[in-house]
Amino acid sequence: MVTKQYTGSPEEAADLRRADSLGREIFSDVANKWALLIIEALGERTLRFSELRNEVEGVSHKMLTQNLRMLERNGLVERKVHPTVPPRVEYTLTEPGLGLRATVDGMCAWTHRYVRHIEDSRRRFDAPAPAPE
């Protein structure tokens, strides 16, 4: 991962409308399905890698590893390695990660509330057009 070094003001750095903003880069990192699901799964619990993989159904070992590293790099997840044989690695949300979780929880609630509406809209949109008379 290559990160641009941003030298502008904090307001410019956080402006998602600017192509060169750090805010846009952060948004791009965390606004993917795996990152959101990992944040939701961790909640306020500490989980081992295998537990997290079981919680996030369908995620591959590679994608879980990549997303955990990205979340750790951005300071949203803390990784703790216990010096045992074999090593035990645990993941937990940091304070900023917990703050983001509140937003993720809101998105999950929105999804539950509108899933039927979206299913109905997709069905109507995808239906074949009526034949001309």
DSSP file (Angstrom, degrees, kcal/mol; ACC not computed):
  #  RESIDUE AA STRUCTURE BP1 BP2  ACC     N-H-->O    O-->H-N    N-H-->O    O-->H-N    TCO  KAPPA ALPHA  PHI   PSI    X-CA   Y-CA   Z-CA
    1    1 A M              0   0    0      0, 0.0     2,-0.5     0, 0.0     0, 0.0   0.000 360.0 360.0 360.0 130.8    0.0    0.0    0.0
    2    2 A V        -     0   0    0      2,-0.0     2,-0.5     0, 0.0     0, 0.0  -0.947 360.0-162.5-112.1 128.7    1.3    3.4   -0.9
    3    3 A T        -     0   0    0     -2,-0.5     2,-0.2     3,-0.0    19,-0.0  -0.925  17.5-127.4-112.4 134.5    0.0    6.4    0.9
    4    4 A K        -     0   0    0     -2,-0.5     2,-0.8    17,-0.1    -2,-0.0  -0.527  22.7-124.2 -72.2 143.3    0.3    9.9   -0.4
    5    5 A Q        -     0   0    0     -2,-0.2     2,-0.5     2,-0.0    -1,-0.1  -0.830  27.7-150.9 -88.4 114.0    1.8   12.4    2.1
    6    6 A Y        +     0   0    0     -2,-0.8     7,-0.1     1,-0.1    15,-0.0  -0.748  21.6 176.8 -92.8 129.3   -0.8   15.1    2.3
    7    7 A T        +     0   0    0     -2,-0.5    -1,-0.1     2,-0.0    -2,-0.0   0.356  47.3  99.5-112.7   3.3    0.6   18.6    3.2
    8    8 A G  S    S-     0   0    0      1,-0.2    -2,-0.0     2,-0.1    13,-0.0  -0.030  84.6 -66.3 -79.4-171.5   -2.6   20.7    3.0
    9    9 A S     >  -     0   0    0      1,-0.1     4,-2.5     4,-0.0    -1,-0.2  -0.281  47.5-107.7 -71.7 161.0   -4.8   21.8    5.9
   10   10 A P  H  > S+     0   0    0      0, 0.0     4,-1.6     0, 0.0     5,-0.1   0.862 121.5  54.3 -57.9 -35.6   -6.7   19.3    8.0
   11   11 A E  H  > S+     0   0    0      1,-0.2     4,-0.6     2,-0.2     3,-0.1   0.920 110.8  44.5 -65.3 -42.6  -10.0   20.5    6.4
   12   12 A E  H >4 S+     0   0    0      1,-0.2     3,-0.7     2,-0.2    -1,-0.2   0.882 109.6  56.6 -67.3 -37.6   -8.6   19.8    2.9
   13   13 A A  H 3< S+     0   0    0     -4,-2.5    10,-3.8     1,-0.2    11,-0.3   0.838 112.0  42.3 -62.6 -32.9   -7.2   16.5    4.1
   14   14 A A  H 3< S+     0   0    0     -4,-1.6     2,-0.7     8,-0.2    -1,-0.2   0.521  83.8 114.7 -91.9  -6.2  -10.6   15.4    5.2
   15   15 A D    X<  -     0   0    0     -3,-0.7     3,-1.3    -4,-0.6     9,-0.3  -0.540  48.8-164.5 -73.8 107.8  -12.6   16.8    2.1
   16   16 A L  T 3  S+     0   0    0     -2,-0.7    -1,-0.2     1,-0.3     5,-0.1   0.671  84.2  65.8 -67.0 -16.9  -14.0   13.7    0.3
   17   17 A R  T 3  S+     0   0    0      3,-0.0     2,-0.4     2,-0.0    -1,-0.3   0.725  83.7  86.7 -77.9 -20.4  -14.6   15.8   -2.8
   18   18 A R  S X  S-     0   0    0     -3,-1.3     3,-1.6    -6,-0.2     6,-0.3  -0.682  72.3-146.1 -84.1 128.3  -10.9   16.4   -3.4
   19   19 A A  T 3  S+     0   0    0     -2,-0.4    -1,-0.1     1,-0.3    -3,-0.0   0.791  99.6  47.6 -62.4 -28.3   -9.3   13.7   -5.4
   20   20 A D  T 3  S+     0   0    0      4,-0.0    -1,-0.3    -8,-0.0     2,-0.2   0.236  86.3 123.6 -98.4  14.5   -6.0   14.1   -3.5
   21   21 A S    <>  -     0   0    0     -3,-1.6     4,-1.4    -6,-0.2    -8,-0.2  -0.491  61.2-141.3 -83.1 145.5   -7.6   14.1    0.0
   22   22 A L  H  > S+     0   0    0     -9,-0.3     4,-2.8     1,-0.2     5,-0.2   0.838 103.7  63.8 -65.4 -34.2   -6.6   11.7    2.7
   23   23 A G  H  > S+     0   0    0    -10,-3.8     4,-2.7     1,-0.2    -1,-0.2   0.898 101.3  49.1 -57.6 -41.7  -10.2   11.5    3.7
   24   24 A R  H  > S+     0   0    0     -9,-0.3     4,-2.6   -11,-0.3    -1,-0.2   0.894 110.6  50.7 -66.3 -39.1  -11.1   10.0    0.3
   25   25 A E  H  X S+     0   0    0     -4,-1.4     4,-1.9     2,-0.2    -2,-0.2   0.921 112.8  45.7 -63.8 -43.9   -8.3    7.4    0.7
   26   26 A I  H  X S+     0   0    0     -4,-2.8     4,-2.4     2,-0.2     5,-0.3   0.928 112.5  51.2 -64.1 -45.0   -9.6    6.5    4.2
   27   27 A F  H  X S+     0   0    0     -4,-2.7     4,-2.1     1,-0.2    -2,-0.2   0.915 109.5  50.6 -58.4 -44.0  -13.1    6.3    2.9
   28   28 A S  H  < S+     0   0    0     -4,-2.6    -1,-0.2     1,-0.2    -2,-0.2   0.884 110.4  50.9 -61.8 -39.3  -12.0    4.1    0.1
   29   29 A D  H  < S+     0   0    0     -4,-1.9     3,-0.2     1,-0.2    -2,-0.2   0.948 119.3  32.3 -63.1 -50.1  -10.3    1.8    2.6
   30   30 A V  H  < S+     0   0    0     -4,-2.4     2,-1.1     1,-0.2    -2,-0.2   0.647 100.1  80.0 -89.5 -14.4  -13.1    1.3    5.0
   31   31 A A  S  < S+     0   0    0     -4,-2.1     2,-0.3    -5,-0.3    -1,-0.2  -0.300  70.6 103.7 -91.9  52.7  -16.1    1.5    2.6
   32   32 A N  S  > S-     0   0    0     -2,-1.1     4,-2.4    -3,-0.2     5,-0.3  -0.938  80.9-113.1-127.4 156.6  -15.8   -2.1    1.4
   33   33 A K  H  > S+     0   0    0     -2,-0.3     4,-2.3     1,-0.2     5,-0.2   0.860 113.0  49.0 -59.2 -39.2  -18.0   -5.0    2.3
   34   34 A W  H  > S+     0   0    0      2,-0.2     4,-2.6     1,-0.2    -1,-0.2   0.930 111.4  48.1 -69.9 -43.1  -15.3   -7.0    4.1
   35   35 A A  H  > S+     0   0    0      1,-0.2     4,-2.6     2,-0.2     5,-0.2   0.932 113.8  47.8 -61.2 -45.1  -14.1   -4.1    6.2
   36   36 A L  H  X S+     0   0    0     -4,-2.4     4,-2.2     1,-0.2    -1,-0.2   0.906 113.6  47.1 -62.6 -41.9  -17.6   -3.2    7.2
   37   37 A L  H  X S+     0   0    0     -4,-2.3     4,-2.5    -5,-0.3    -1,-0.2   0.863 111.5  51.2 -68.9 -35.8  -18.4   -6.8    8.1
   38   38 A I  H  X S+     0   0    0     -4,-2.6     4,-2.6     2,-0.2     5,-0.2   0.932 110.7  48.5 -64.9 -46.0  -15.2   -7.2   10.1
   39   39 A I  H  X S+     0   0    0     -4,-2.6     4,-1.9     1,-0.2    -2,-0.2   0.914 113.4  47.5 -60.8 -42.9  -16.0   -4.1   12.1
   40   40 A E  H  < S+     0   0    0     -4,-2.2    -1,-0.2    -5,-0.2    -2,-0.2   0.908 112.1  49.7 -64.9 -41.9  -19.5   -5.3   12.7
   41   41 A A  H  < S+     0   0    0     -4,-2.5    -2,-0.2     1,-0.2    -1,-0.2   0.889 110.2  49.7 -66.3 -39.5  -18.3   -8.8   13.8
   42   42 A L  H >< S+     0   0    0     -4,-2.6     3,-3.8     1,-0.2    -1,-0.2   0.892  77.5 151.7 -68.1 -37.6  -15.7   -7.4   16.2
   43   43 A G  T 3< S-     0   0    0     -4,-1.9    50,-0.3     1,-0.3    -1,-0.2  -0.184  82.6 -31.1  47.1-122.6  -18.2   -5.1   17.8
   44   44 A E  T 3  S+     0   0    0     -3,-0.1    -1,-0.3    -4,-0.1     2,-0.3   0.059 121.0  97.4-111.4  22.2  -17.0   -4.7   21.4
   45   45 A R  S <  S-     0   0    0     -3,-3.8     2,-0.5    -4,-0.1    48,-0.4  -0.731  70.0-128.4-109.9 158.8  -15.4   -8.2   21.5
   46   46 A T        -     0   0    0     -2,-0.3     2,-0.3    46,-0.1    46,-0.2  -0.919  33.7-174.8-101.7 131.0  -11.9   -9.4   20.9
   47   47 A L  E     -A   91   0A   0     44,-2.3    44,-2.9    -2,-0.5     2,-0.1  -0.947  23.3-125.6-129.5 148.3  -11.7  -12.3   18.4
   48   48 A R  E  >  -A   90   0A   0     -2,-0.3     4,-2.6    42,-0.2     5,-0.2  -0.451  39.6-102.3 -79.9 164.0   -9.0  -14.6   17.1
   49   49 A F  H  > S+     0   0    0     40,-0.9     4,-2.5     1,-0.2     5,-0.2   0.920 122.6  47.5 -54.7 -49.0   -8.4  -14.8   13.4
   50   50 A S  H  > S+     0   0    0      1,-0.2     4,-1.8     2,-0.2    -1,-0.2   0.866 111.8  50.3 -65.3 -36.0  -10.3  -18.1   13.0
   51   51 A E  H  > S+     0   0    0      2,-0.2     4,-1.9     1,-0.2    -1,-0.2   0.909 111.5  48.7 -66.3 -41.1  -13.2  -16.8   15.1
   52   52 A L  H  X S+     0   0    0     -4,-2.6     4,-2.1     1,-0.2    -2,-0.2   0.900 108.8  52.8 -65.0 -40.8  -13.4  -13.7   13.0
   53   53 A R  H  < S+     0   0    0     -4,-2.5     6,-0.3     1,-0.2    -1,-0.2   0.878 109.8  49.0 -63.6 -36.8  -13.3  -15.8    9.8
   54   54 A N  H  < S+     0   0    0     -4,-1.8    -1,-0.2     1,-0.2    -2,-0.2   0.847 110.8  51.1 -68.9 -33.8  -16.2  -17.9   11.1
   55   55 A E  H  < S+     0   0    0     -4,-1.9     2,-1.2     1,-0.2    -2,-0.2   0.861 105.3  57.3 -70.7 -36.5  -18.2  -14.8   11.9
   56   56 A V  S >< S-     0   0    0     -4,-2.1     3,-1.8    -5,-0.1    -1,-0.2  -0.713  88.4-149.8-100.6  84.4  -17.7  -13.2    8.5
   57   57 A E  T 3  S+     0   0    0     -2,-1.2     3,-0.1     1,-0.2    -3,-0.1  -0.271  73.9  16.5 -59.4 130.7  -19.2  -15.9    6.3
   58   58 A G  T 3  S+     0   0    0      1,-0.3     2,-0.3    -5,-0.2    -1,-0.2   0.272  86.0 131.7  94.8 -10.9  -17.7  -16.1    2.8
   59   59 A V    <   -     0   0    0     -3,-1.8    -1,-0.3    -6,-0.3     2,-0.1  -0.578  51.8-133.1 -78.1 135.6  -14.5  -14.1    3.4
   60   60 A S     >  -     0   0    0     -2,-0.3     4,-2.5     1,-0.1     5,-0.2  -0.421  21.4-111.4 -80.9 162.2  -11.3  -15.8    2.2
   61   61 A H  H  > S+     0   0    0      1,-0.2     4,-2.4     2,-0.2     5,-0.2   0.918 119.4  50.3 -56.3 -45.2   -8.2  -16.1    4.3
   62   62 A K  H  > S+     0   0    0      2,-0.2     4,-2.7     1,-0.2    -1,-0.2   0.922 111.7  45.5 -62.1 -47.2   -6.4  -13.7    2.0
   63   63 A M  H  > S+     0   0    0      2,-0.2     4,-2.4     1,-0.2     5,-0.2   0.876 112.9  50.7 -68.0 -37.1   -9.2  -11.0    2.0
   64   64 A L  H  X S+     0   0    0     -4,-2.5     4,-2.5     2,-0.2     5,-0.2   0.937 112.5  47.2 -64.4 -45.0   -9.6  -11.3    5.8
   65   65 A T  H  X S+     0   0    0     -4,-2.4     4,-2.3    -5,-0.2    -2,-0.2   0.939 113.2  48.0 -60.6 -48.6   -5.8  -10.8    6.2
   66   66 A Q  H  X S+     0   0    0     -4,-2.7     4,-2.1     1,-0.2    -1,-0.2   0.911 114.6  45.3 -60.5 -43.9   -5.7   -7.9    3.8
   67   67 A N  H  X S+     0   0    0     -4,-2.4     4,-2.7     2,-0.2    -1,-0.2   0.878 111.4  51.6 -71.6 -37.2   -8.6   -6.1    5.4
   68   68 A L  H  X S+     0   0    0     -4,-2.5     4,-2.4    -5,-0.2    -1,-0.2   0.912 111.1  48.8 -64.2 -40.8   -7.3   -6.7    8.9
   69   69 A R  H  X S+     0   0    0     -4,-2.3     4,-2.8    -5,-0.2    -2,-0.2   0.912 112.3  48.3 -63.6 -42.0   -3.9   -5.2    8.0
   70   70 A M  H  X S+     0   0    0     -4,-2.1     4,-2.0     2,-0.2    -2,-0.2   0.918 112.8  47.6 -64.5 -43.6   -5.6   -2.2    6.4
   71   71 A L  H  <>S+     0   0    0     -4,-2.7     5,-2.9     2,-0.2     6,-1.1   0.879 113.6  48.2 -65.8 -37.3   -7.8   -1.6    9.4
   72   72 A E  H ><5S+     0   0    0     -4,-2.4     3,-1.6     4,-0.2    -2,-0.2   0.926 109.7  52.4 -66.3 -44.6   -4.8   -2.0   11.7
   73   73 A R  H 3<5S+     0   0    0     -4,-2.8    -2,-0.2     1,-0.3    -1,-0.2   0.868 109.4  49.6 -58.5 -38.3   -2.8    0.4    9.5
   74   74 A N  T 3<5S-     0   0    0     -4,-2.0    -1,-0.3    -5,-0.2    -2,-0.2   0.411 118.3-113.4 -83.8   2.1   -5.6    3.0    9.8
   75   75 A G  T < 5S+     0   0    0     -3,-1.6    22,-0.4     2,-0.2    -3,-0.2   0.721  87.8 112.1  77.3  21.3   -5.7    2.6   13.5
   76   76 A L  S   <S+     0   0    0     -5,-2.9    18,-2.0     1,-0.2     2,-0.4   0.687  75.1  39.3 -98.1 -22.8   -9.1    1.0   13.6
   77   77 A V  E     -B   93   0A   0     -6,-1.1     2,-0.5    16,-0.3    16,-0.2  -0.981  69.4-147.4-129.4 139.6   -8.1   -2.5   14.8
   78   78 A E  E     -B   92   0A   0     14,-3.4    14,-1.8    -2,-0.4     2,-0.5  -0.917  11.1-154.2-106.6 133.7   -5.5   -3.5   17.3
   79   79 A R  E     -B   91   0A   0     -2,-0.5     2,-0.5    12,-0.2    12,-0.2  -0.922   9.5-170.1-108.5 125.7   -3.6   -6.8   16.7
   80   80 A K  E     -B   90   0A   0     10,-2.9    10,-2.8    -2,-0.5     2,-0.6  -0.972   6.0-159.7-121.6 123.8   -2.2   -8.5   19.7
   81   81 A V  E     -B   89   0A   0     -2,-0.5     8,-0.2     8,-0.2    -2,-0.0  -0.892   8.2-151.5-103.0 122.8    0.1  -11.5   19.4
   82   82 A H  E     -B   88   0A   0      6,-3.6     2,-2.5    -2,-0.6     6,-1.3  -0.805  22.2-122.2 -93.2 132.6    0.5  -13.8   22.4
   83   83 A P        +     0   0    0      0, 0.0     2,-0.3     0, 0.0    -1,-0.1  -0.408  67.8 122.5 -77.4  71.5    3.8  -15.5   22.7
   84   84 A T        -     0   0    0     -2,-2.5    -2,-0.0     4,-0.1     4,-0.0  -0.754  69.4 -82.4-121.0 170.6    2.5  -19.1   22.7
   85   85 A V  S    S+     0   0    0     -2,-0.3     3,-0.0     1,-0.2     0, 0.0  -0.972 126.5  23.6-117.9 115.9    3.2  -22.1   20.5
   86   86 A P  S    S-     0   0    0      0, 0.0    -1,-0.2     0, 0.0    -2,-0.0   0.681 116.0-110.9 -71.0 161.8    1.5  -21.8   18.1
   87   87 A P        -     0   0    0      0, 0.0     2,-0.5     0, 0.0    -2,-0.1  -0.305  24.6-142.2 -61.2 140.1    1.1  -18.0   18.4
   88   88 A R  E     - B   0  82A   0     -6,-1.3    -6,-3.6   -40,-0.0     2,-0.5  -0.925  17.1-167.1-105.3 124.6   -2.3  -16.8   19.4
   89   89 A V  E     - B   0  81A   0     -2,-0.5   -40,-0.9    -8,-0.2     2,-0.3  -0.945   4.2-172.4-116.7 130.6   -3.3  -13.5   17.6
   90   90 A E  E     -AB  48  80A   0    -10,-2.8   -10,-2.9    -2,-0.5     2,-0.4  -0.909   8.1-154.2-123.8 150.8   -6.3  -11.5   18.6
   91   91 A Y  E     +AB  47  79A   0    -44,-2.9   -44,-2.3    -2,-0.3     2,-0.3  -0.961  16.1 168.9-125.4 140.4   -8.0   -8.5   17.1
   92   92 A T  E     - B   0  78A   0    -14,-1.8   -14,-3.4    -2,-0.4     2,-0.2  -0.987  36.6-102.8-146.1 153.2  -10.1   -5.8   18.8
   93   93 A L  E     - B   0  77A   0    -48,-0.4   -16,-0.3    -2,-0.3     2,-0.1  -0.543  32.0-140.7 -76.3 141.2  -11.5   -2.4   17.7
   94   94 A T     >  -     0   0    0    -18,-2.0     4,-2.6    -2,-0.2     5,-0.2  -0.277  38.7 -87.0 -84.1-179.8   -9.7    0.7   18.9
   95   95 A E  H  > S+     0   0    0      1,-0.2     4,-2.0     2,-0.2     5,-0.1   0.934 132.5  45.9 -58.4 -47.2  -11.6    3.8   20.0
   96   96 A P  H  > S+     0   0    0      0, 0.0     4,-2.2     0, 0.0    -1,-0.2   0.876 111.6  53.9 -63.8 -33.1  -11.8    5.2   16.4
   97   97 A G  H  > S+     0   0    0    -22,-0.4     4,-1.9     2,-0.2    -2,-0.2   0.899 107.6  49.4 -64.4 -40.5  -12.9    1.7   15.3
   98   98 A L  H  X S+     0   0    0     -4,-2.6     4,-1.2     2,-0.2    -1,-0.2   0.872 108.8  53.8 -65.6 -36.3  -15.7    1.7   17.9
   99   99 A G  H  X S+     0   0    0     -4,-2.0     4,-0.8     1,-0.2     3,-0.4   0.911 109.6  47.1 -62.6 -41.8  -16.7    5.1   16.6
  100  100 A L  H  X S+     0   0    0     -4,-2.2     4,-2.3     1,-0.2     3,-0.5   0.838 102.5  65.3 -67.1 -32.5  -16.9    3.8   13.1
  101  101 A R  H  X S+     0   0    0     -4,-1.9     4,-3.2     1,-0.2    -1,-0.2   0.857  93.6  59.9 -59.6 -34.9  -18.9    0.8   14.3
  102  102 A A  H  X S+     0   0    0     -4,-1.2     4,-1.7    -3,-0.4    -1,-0.2   0.903 107.8  45.3 -60.0 -39.8  -21.7    3.2   15.3
  103  103 A T  H  X S+     0   0    0     -4,-0.8     4,-2.1    -3,-0.5    -2,-0.2   0.911 112.3  50.8 -68.2 -42.8  -21.9    4.2   11.6
  104  104 A V  H  X S+     0   0    0     -4,-2.3     4,-2.4     1,-0.2    -2,-0.2   0.907 108.0  53.2 -61.5 -42.4  -21.7    0.6   10.5
  105  105 A D  H  X S+     0   0    0     -4,-3.2     4,-2.5     1,-0.2    -1,-0.2   0.900 108.0  51.2 -59.1 -40.7  -24.5   -0.3   13.0
  106  106 A G  H  X S+     0   0    0     -4,-1.7     4,-2.4    -5,-0.2    -1,-0.2   0.897 109.3  50.0 -62.9 -40.1  -26.6    2.5   11.4
  107  107 A M  H  X S+     0   0    0     -4,-2.1     4,-2.3     2,-0.2    -2,-0.2   0.885 110.4  50.4 -66.1 -37.8  -26.0    1.0    8.0
  108  108 A C  H  X S+     0   0    0     -4,-2.4     4,-2.4     2,-0.2    -2,-0.2   0.915 110.8  48.7 -65.4 -42.3  -27.0   -2.4    9.2
  109  109 A A  H  X S+     0   0    0     -4,-2.5     4,-2.3     2,-0.2    -2,-0.2   0.911 110.8  51.0 -63.4 -41.7  -30.2   -1.0   10.6
  110  110 A W  H  X S+     0   0    0     -4,-2.4     4,-2.2     2,-0.2    -2,-0.2   0.918 109.6  50.8 -59.8 -44.1  -30.9    0.8    7.4
  111  111 A T  H  X S+     0   0    0     -4,-2.3     4,-1.3     1,-0.2    -2,-0.2   0.926 111.0  47.6 -61.0 -46.2  -30.4   -2.5    5.4
  112  112 A H  H  < S+     0   0    0     -4,-2.4     4,-0.3     1,-0.2     3,-0.2   0.896 113.4  49.2 -62.0 -39.2  -32.8   -4.4    7.7
  113  113 A R  H  < S+     0   0    0     -4,-2.3     4,-0.2     1,-0.2    -1,-0.2   0.885 123.3  28.3 -68.5 -38.4  -35.4   -1.6    7.4
  114  114 A Y  H  X S+     0   0    0     -4,-2.2     4,-2.5    -5,-0.2     5,-0.2   0.316  84.7 104.3-110.9   8.1  -35.3   -1.3    3.6
  115  115 A V  H  X S+     0   0    0     -4,-1.3     4,-2.5    -3,-0.2     5,-0.2   0.899  85.3  48.1 -60.5 -40.7  -34.3   -4.8    2.3
  116  116 A R  H  > S+     0   0    0     -4,-0.3     4,-2.7     2,-0.2    -1,-0.2   0.924 111.1  50.8 -65.1 -43.5  -37.8   -5.6    1.2
  117  117 A H  H  > S+     0   0    0     -4,-0.2     4,-2.4     1,-0.2    -2,-0.2   0.920 112.4  46.8 -58.7 -44.9  -38.2   -2.3   -0.6
  118  118 A I  H  X S+     0   0    0     -4,-2.5     4,-2.6     2,-0.2    -2,-0.2   0.901 110.9  51.6 -67.2 -41.0  -34.9   -2.8   -2.4
  119  119 A E  H  X S+     0   0    0     -4,-2.5     4,-2.3    -5,-0.2    -2,-0.2   0.934 111.7  47.4 -59.6 -45.5  -35.8   -6.4   -3.3
  120  120 A D  H  X S+     0   0    0     -4,-2.7     4,-2.3     1,-0.2    -2,-0.2   0.909 112.1  49.7 -62.9 -42.6  -39.1   -5.2   -4.8
  121  121 A S  H  X S+     0   0    0     -4,-2.4     4,-2.7     1,-0.2    -1,-0.2   0.906 111.0  49.1 -63.4 -42.6  -37.4   -2.4   -6.7
  122  122 A R  H  X S+     0   0    0     -4,-2.6     4,-2.8     2,-0.2    -1,-0.2   0.909 110.1  51.3 -63.8 -41.5  -34.9   -4.8   -8.2
  123  123 A R  H  X S+     0   0    0     -4,-2.3     4,-0.9    -5,-0.2    -2,-0.2   0.922 113.1  44.8 -62.1 -44.3  -37.6   -7.2   -9.2
  124  124 A R  H  < S+     0   0    0     -4,-2.3     3,-0.5     1,-0.2    -2,-0.2   0.924 115.3  47.8 -64.9 -44.4  -39.5   -4.4  -11.0
  125  125 A F  H  < S+     0   0    0     -4,-2.7    -2,-0.2     1,-0.2    -1,-0.2   0.896 115.0  44.8 -63.4 -41.7  -36.4   -3.0  -12.6
  126  126 A D  H  < S+     0   0    0     -4,-2.8    -1,-0.2    -5,-0.2    -2,-0.2   0.557  87.7 111.1 -82.6  -9.1  -35.2   -6.4  -13.8
  127  127 A A  S  < S-     0   0    0     -4,-0.9    -3,-0.0    -3,-0.5    -4,-0.0  -0.365  81.3 -99.5 -65.7 144.0  -38.6   -7.6  -15.1
  128  128 A P        -     0   0    0      0, 0.0    -1,-0.1     0, 0.0     3,-0.1  -0.346  42.0-105.5 -63.3 145.2  -38.8   -7.9  -18.9
  129  129 A A        -     0   0    0      1,-0.1     2,-0.0    -3,-0.1    -3,-0.0  -0.423  43.0 -97.7 -68.2 144.9  -40.4   -4.9  -20.5
  130  130 A P        -     0   0    0      0, 0.0    -1,-0.1     0, 0.0     3,-0.1  -0.356  44.2-102.5 -64.0 144.1  -44.0   -5.6  -21.8
  131  131 A A        -     0   0    0      1,-0.1     2,-0.0    -3,-0.1     0, 0.0  -0.415  40.7-104.7 -66.5 139.9  -44.2   -6.4  -25.4
  132  132 A P              0   0    0      0, 0.0    -1,-0.1     0, 0.0    -3,-0.0  -0.341 360.0 360.0 -64.2 148.0  -45.4   -3.6  -27.6
  133  133 A E              0   0    0     -3,-0.1    -2,-0.1    -2,-0.0     0, 0.0   0.459 360.0 360.0 -84.7 360.0  -49.0   -3.9  -28.8
